[in-house]
Amino acid sequence: MRKNQVVKLYLELGKNLKSFKEEIIKRGFSKIDEGAYKLVYSKNKLGYVVKIANSGNDEFAPIPQEIKKYYLKPYFCDNQVVVQKRAKTKNGANERTFNIIKKELGYRNCEMLDVSEFNCGEINNKPVLFDFAKV
């Protein structure tokens, strides 16, 4: 499925999360990760992920200037679902990226923006941040 087809399916199902989750699983998606507020689904060789919020979605927060050059904007985002490019997080990519960002922003800013190795990765060997929260 292309990312626009996933969004179309979600909208056609009336944004019903239970039905949407069942349908993407039928189409070969599986849970690949779980954050504090979202479940992350994808399937092998797809270039995107589908994040499904367990509670309120925090993706609508303004992007802080400090992280704009790293932040990976979603293709689609509403209060329940986010469709976003998939970043490489395996083989130390998340740790490398976090260290690059932490070196630039400083530990305290990373802490305040919830920047950690759990929400960092790489795309084309460049560091990206795919989630943040102002705390």
Secondary structure, DSSP 8 states (H G I E B T S, - for coil): --HHHHHHHHHHTTT-HHHHHHHHHHTT-EEEEE-SSEEEEE-TT-SEEEEEESS---TTS---GGGTTTB---SEE-SSEEEEE--B-TTTHHHHHHHHHHHHH-HHHHHHTT--GGGEEEETTEEEE------
